[in-house]
Amino acid sequence: MALLEIQDIHVSFDQTEVLHGVSFEVEAGNIACLLGPSGCGKTTLMRVVAGLQPADQGQVFFEDRNIDDVAVHQRGFGLMFQEFALFPHKDVYENVVFGLRMANWGAAQTQTRVREVLDLVGLAGFEERDVTELSGGERQRVALARSLAPSPRLLMLDEPLGSLDRILRDRLMVELRRILKDVGLTSLYVTHDQEEAFAVADRVLIMQAGNIVQRGTPEEAYRRPATPFVARFLGLTNLLSGEVVGTDPASVETPLGRLQVDSSGAGAGERVTVLARPEAAYVVAPGSYADNIIEGTLTDRSFRGSHYQIEVQPAGGPTLTFELDASSDMPDHGATVRLALRRDALTILSNRDQD
């Protein structure tokens, strides 16, 4: 059963509509991520849920109750922002205890709860530390502990890792998911970073220009993007225009020749886009046969530890980027490379919803 339900939300600023009838649900205990580029409306949507932004139309339900008229401080929701908003003149304990005091918790109960949440976020014993002396990752944990302390019914996080460097972000986003799942806290998470969304979320809601254009698990979004926009936003750039010429099996005529695809909902004669995911390609020896062989010039390659990332320029087609196993026999830069594309790593995208 859905714990949070958003129905037909419209919001306009200065006569410009920024949310166009958005609806979605979040199941109890799930982490739902609003994912999209800057300006797509994801933060505005979160503010509507929090009660910080009134909707022009639509309703917000929590536990089957309409909460549109419930004040922000009465909703029992937690908020965590990119800036952390910590009190620089207070120590860790005083920062974490703030929400508990606002809720009139007793002294003994408060001390116990602060210790519990600091231990949960890996900061046990940090109570008397000055927040100005903490690292960025430690300050982020303090902000999370403060959000968790009052036991919110729903936690909303707006770009919570956005101010951290990539290495620290990669580590903390995994820990953040573990913490939220350990406490079973239903969460609404806003980010523009697809890697972060995939690492943290149970379900992603991908937004474009005030609309949700795809929803599902991270795996579903990656393997079957709904539109070319979604594919590009997720960093999947191997997109080939084409026309469906067969449906059993599915085949598409493209600038690189006819490609066989495992499945398609498109009909014969329909103009479509074929997505080849980075893992689709493998090297084929001269004279060997395989489905979906393409040839091109190796214009770039870089070793990434577990794999090579290569760029190939086929004759008559766009530059393609693939990831090949590190054990592959790699040709020299500028050489002609012969690749086969795995059918199960190709997806047909409809052009009917082109951005």
VMD Tcl script that draws the C-alpha trace (Angstrom):
set ca {
  {0.00 0.00 0.00}
  {1.25 3.48 -0.85}
  {2.30 5.55 2.16}
  {2.66 8.75 0.12}
  {0.41 9.53 -2.84}
  {0.74 12.56 -5.11}
  {-2.22 13.28 -7.38}
  {-2.22 15.62 -10.42}
  {0.06 18.34 -9.02}
  {0.25 21.58 -11.02}
  {2.49 24.51 -10.02}
  {3.11 27.76 -11.91}
  {5.49 30.64 -11.27}
  {4.82 33.98 -13.00}
  {2.29 32.30 -15.30}
  {4.83 29.66 -16.34}
  {3.75 26.14 -15.42}
  {6.65 24.19 -13.91}
  {4.75 21.04 -12.88}
  {2.23 19.61 -15.34}
  {-0.15 17.31 -13.48}
  {2.44 15.12 -11.75}
  {1.25 11.95 -10.00}
  {3.18 9.18 -8.24}
  {3.17 6.91 -5.18}
  {5.80 5.82 -2.67}
  {5.42 2.52 -0.84}
  {6.18 2.30 2.88}
  {9.86 1.65 3.53}
  {10.91 2.51 -0.04}
  {13.42 5.09 -1.22}
  {11.97 6.93 -4.22}
  {14.28 9.21 -6.17}
  {13.19 12.21 -8.22}
  {15.90 12.27 -10.89}
  {16.33 14.87 -13.60}
  {18.33 17.84 -14.90}
  {18.33 21.25 -13.25}
  {15.07 23.11 -13.77}
  {12.91 20.04 -14.42}
  {10.74 20.66 -11.32}
  {12.01 17.98 -8.94}
  {12.80 20.35 -6.03}
  {9.51 22.20 -6.51}
  {7.70 18.87 -6.32}
  {9.51 17.95 -3.10}
  {8.61 21.34 -1.62}
  {4.94 20.65 -2.39}
  {5.17 17.36 -0.48}
  {6.85 19.14 2.44}
  {4.18 21.84 2.52}
  {6.67 24.59 1.67}
  {5.10 25.26 -1.74}
  {1.33 25.33 -2.35}
  {0.08 23.56 -5.46}
  {-2.21 25.36 -7.89}
  {-4.03 22.08 -8.42}
  {-3.78 18.53 -7.13}
  {-3.57 16.77 -3.79}
  {-1.01 15.19 -1.46}
  {-2.04 12.16 0.62}
  {-0.07 10.56 3.45}
  {-1.39 7.39 5.08}
  {-4.60 7.87 3.04}
  {-5.15 11.32 4.55}
  {-5.18 14.54 2.54}
  {-2.49 16.74 4.10}
  {-2.78 19.81 1.87}
  {-3.99 21.91 4.80}
  {-1.56 20.43 7.35}
  {1.17 22.88 8.40}
  {4.81 22.05 7.64}
  {5.76 21.49 11.28}
  {2.73 19.23 11.84}
  {3.45 16.80 9.00}
  {6.20 14.99 10.89}
  {8.49 14.95 7.86}
  {12.27 15.31 7.97}
  {14.25 17.50 5.57}
  {17.92 17.31 4.61}
  {19.53 19.72 2.16}
  {22.77 19.98 0.23}
  {24.03 22.86 2.39}
  {23.58 20.81 5.62}
  {22.43 24.06 7.42}
  {24.35 23.19 10.59}
  {24.84 25.70 13.40}
  {28.56 26.57 13.14}
  {28.78 27.91 16.72}
  {27.39 24.68 18.25}
  {28.96 21.27 18.77}
  {27.69 18.02 17.23}
  {25.37 17.24 20.15}
  {23.69 20.66 20.03}
  {23.15 20.37 16.29}
  {21.59 16.92 16.49}
  {19.44 17.73 19.52}
  {17.81 20.76 17.90}
  {14.78 18.96 16.44}
  {14.22 16.95 19.60}
  {14.03 20.07 21.71}
  {11.61 21.64 19.25}
  {9.44 18.53 19.74}
  {9.73 18.82 23.54}
  {11.48 15.50 24.13}
  {12.54 14.80 27.74}
  {16.20 15.21 28.74}
  {16.99 11.52 29.36}
  {15.14 10.40 26.22}
  {16.93 13.09 24.22}
  {20.41 12.01 25.33}
  {19.65 8.39 24.49}
  {18.28 9.28 21.06}
  {21.28 11.48 20.16}
  {23.66 8.64 21.02}
  {21.55 6.22 18.95}
  {21.55 8.29 15.78}
  {25.22 9.27 16.05}
  {26.09 5.60 16.36}
  {23.83 4.84 13.38}
  {25.69 7.32 11.14}
  {29.15 6.28 12.35}
  {29.84 9.26 14.63}
  {29.68 7.65 18.06}
  {31.66 9.75 20.55}
  {31.52 12.92 18.42}
  {29.03 14.70 20.69}
  {31.44 17.42 21.86}
  {33.23 17.96 18.55}
  {32.99 21.43 17.00}
  {31.23 21.11 13.63}
  {33.70 23.54 12.05}
  {36.45 20.99 12.70}
  {34.66 18.18 10.87}
  {35.27 17.03 7.32}
  {32.61 17.46 4.66}
  {31.59 13.83 5.00}
  {31.34 14.10 8.79}
  {29.20 17.25 8.53}
  {26.93 15.41 6.11}
  {26.53 12.63 8.67}
  {25.69 15.16 11.39}
  {23.00 16.65 9.14}
  {21.60 13.17 8.53}
  {21.63 12.37 12.25}
  {19.75 15.59 12.97}
  {17.14 14.67 10.34}
  {16.75 11.15 11.72}
  {16.66 12.08 15.41}
  {12.93 12.99 15.68}
  {11.95 9.71 13.95}
  {10.26 11.37 10.96}
  {7.40 9.61 9.21}
  {8.97 10.56 5.85}
  {12.49 11.82 5.11}
  {13.07 14.16 2.17}
  {16.60 14.71 0.91}
  {17.38 17.45 -1.64}
  {20.77 16.87 -3.33}
  {22.22 15.76 0.03}
  {25.61 14.79 -1.44}
  {25.86 17.57 -4.00}
  {28.58 19.57 -2.24}
  {30.92 16.58 -1.73}
  {33.73 15.47 -4.03}
  {33.18 12.42 -6.21}
  {35.24 9.94 -4.14}
  {33.48 10.85 -0.90}
  {30.10 10.92 -2.64}
  {30.63 7.42 -4.05}
  {31.31 6.08 -0.57}
  {28.60 7.94 1.29}
  {25.77 7.24 -1.13}
  {26.13 3.51 -0.43}
  {26.24 4.15 3.33}
  {23.24 6.46 3.09}
  {21.12 3.74 1.49}
  {22.22 1.25 4.15}
  {21.26 3.63 6.96}
  {17.83 4.42 5.48}
  {17.08 0.74 4.87}
  {18.31 -0.24 8.34}
  {15.76 2.06 9.97}
  {13.06 1.24 7.39}
  {12.47 4.93 6.70}
  {10.34 5.89 3.71}
  {12.30 8.52 1.79}
  {11.93 10.95 -1.11}
  {15.35 11.70 -2.59}
  {16.11 14.46 -5.10}
  {19.22 14.42 -7.29}
  {20.47 15.22 -10.81}
  {23.15 12.48 -10.59}
  {22.04 9.17 -12.09}
  {24.82 7.15 -10.42}
  {23.72 8.49 -7.05}
  {20.08 7.74 -7.81}
  {20.86 4.20 -8.95}
  {22.96 3.49 -5.84}
  {20.41 4.83 -3.34}
  {16.91 4.34 -4.76}
  {14.45 1.46 -4.83}
  {12.54 3.30 -7.57}
  {13.48 6.23 -9.78}
  {11.07 8.84 -11.14}
  {12.81 10.54 -14.06}
  {11.61 14.07 -14.74}
  {11.73 16.25 -17.84}
  {10.26 19.76 -18.06}
  {7.76 19.33 -15.23}
  {6.65 15.79 -16.12}
  {7.61 12.30 -14.98}
  {8.71 10.60 -18.19}
  {9.79 7.26 -16.72}
  {9.31 5.39 -13.46}
  {10.59 2.04 -12.27}
  {13.58 0.35 -10.68}
  {17.10 1.59 -11.51}
  {17.67 -1.60 -13.49}
  {14.52 -1.03 -15.57}
  {15.48 2.57 -16.34}
  {18.99 1.59 -17.43}
  {18.03 -1.44 -19.50}
  {14.93 0.04 -21.12}
  {14.91 3.84 -21.18}
  {11.49 5.12 -22.19}
  {12.73 7.80 -24.61}
  {15.94 9.06 -26.25}
  {15.92 11.92 -23.69}
  {16.02 9.44 -20.80}
  {18.82 7.48 -22.47}
  {20.95 10.58 -23.01}
  {20.29 11.81 -19.49}
  {21.46 8.48 -18.09}
  {24.69 8.83 -20.06}
  {23.72 6.31 -22.74}
  {24.94 8.06 -25.88}
  {25.06 5.26 -28.47}
  {21.84 6.23 -30.26}
  {21.18 5.28 -33.88}
  {18.22 6.46 -35.93}
  {16.53 3.77 -37.98}
  {13.40 2.16 -39.37}
  {11.85 -1.11 -38.24}
  {11.99 -3.57 -41.15}
  {11.06 -6.76 -39.35}
  {9.31 -7.77 -36.16}
  {9.95 -11.51 -35.81}
  {12.77 -11.24 -34.94}
  {12.90 -7.47 -34.51}
  {15.30 -5.79 -36.93}
  {16.06 -2.16 -37.69}
  {17.75 -0.60 -40.69}
  {20.33 1.93 -39.40}
  {23.26 3.91 -40.85}
  {25.47 1.00 -39.69}
  {23.38 -1.63 -41.42}
  {20.58 -3.88 -40.27}
  {20.63 -4.63 -36.53}
  {18.84 -7.55 -34.88}
  {17.24 -6.79 -31.51}
  {15.76 -9.24 -28.98}
  {12.37 -7.56 -28.69}
  {10.45 -4.49 -29.79}
  {7.04 -2.95 -29.36}
  {7.42 -1.00 -32.58}
  {5.69 -1.89 -35.83}
  {7.17 -2.38 -39.26}
  {7.90 0.90 -41.01}
  {8.08 2.90 -37.76}
  {10.94 5.37 -37.32}
  {12.76 4.56 -34.08}
  {16.04 5.05 -32.23}
  {18.25 2.08 -31.38}
  {20.19 2.28 -28.11}
  {23.39 0.23 -27.83}
  {24.42 0.12 -24.18}
  {28.15 0.48 -23.37}
  {28.47 -3.25 -22.59}
  {26.91 -4.29 -25.93}
  {30.14 -4.73 -27.93}
  {32.81 -7.40 -28.10}
  {35.75 -7.83 -30.51}
  {35.24 -10.22 -33.43}
  {38.19 -11.74 -35.28}
  {38.41 -11.25 -39.06}
  {36.48 -13.96 -40.89}
  {34.34 -14.82 -37.85}
  {30.55 -14.58 -38.01}
  {28.24 -12.98 -35.44}
  {25.03 -10.96 -35.39}
  {25.24 -7.19 -35.67}
  {28.86 -6.79 -36.80}
  {30.09 -3.22 -37.22}
  {33.49 -1.88 -38.23}
  {35.10 1.44 -37.50}
  {38.24 3.31 -36.61}
  {39.43 3.15 -33.00}
  {39.70 6.86 -32.21}
  {40.28 6.62 -28.46}
  {40.82 4.09 -25.73}
  {41.50 4.33 -22.00}
  {42.20 1.67 -19.40}
  {39.69 1.76 -16.52}
  {40.91 -1.19 -14.43}
  {38.19 -3.77 -15.04}
  {37.57 -2.63 -18.61}
  {38.73 -0.50 -21.51}
  {36.57 2.42 -22.58}
  {36.85 2.87 -26.32}
  {35.50 5.22 -28.95}
  {34.84 3.88 -32.42}
  {34.03 5.91 -35.52}
  {32.12 3.74 -38.01}
  {31.86 4.83 -41.63}
  {28.59 6.71 -42.12}
  {27.58 6.66 -38.45}
  {28.08 8.58 -35.20}
  {30.98 7.97 -32.81}
  {30.13 5.12 -30.43}
  {31.47 4.50 -26.93}
  {31.80 1.00 -25.50}
  {33.27 -0.80 -22.51}
  {35.33 -3.89 -23.37}
  {36.64 -6.45 -20.91}
  {40.20 -5.66 -19.83}
  {41.33 -9.06 -21.13}
  {40.27 -8.13 -24.68}
  {42.96 -8.04 -27.36}
  {42.91 -4.31 -28.05}
  {44.02 -2.99 -31.46}
  {46.21 0.09 -31.73}
  {44.85 3.62 -31.82}
  {43.76 4.46 -35.36}
  {43.35 0.82 -36.39}
  {40.16 -0.65 -37.79}
  {38.24 -2.56 -35.14}
  {35.59 -5.19 -35.85}
  {32.86 -5.45 -33.20}
  {29.65 -7.40 -32.70}
  {26.74 -5.95 -30.74}
  {24.88 -8.29 -28.37}
  {21.19 -8.36 -29.19}
  {20.17 -8.33 -25.53}
  {22.12 -5.09 -25.01}
  {20.23 -3.27 -27.78}
  {16.94 -1.51 -27.11}
  {14.48 0.07 -29.52}
  {13.26 3.47 -28.34}
  {10.15 5.02 -29.78}
  {10.49 8.45 -31.39}
  {6.87 9.28 -30.61}
  {7.89 11.08 -27.41}
  {11.01 12.78 -28.72}
  {12.09 15.82 -26.74}
}
mol new
graphics top color blue
foreach p $ca { graphics top sphere $p radius 0.5 }
foreach p [lrange $ca 0 end-1] q [lrange $ca 1 end] { graphics top cylinder $p $q radius 0.2 }
display resetview
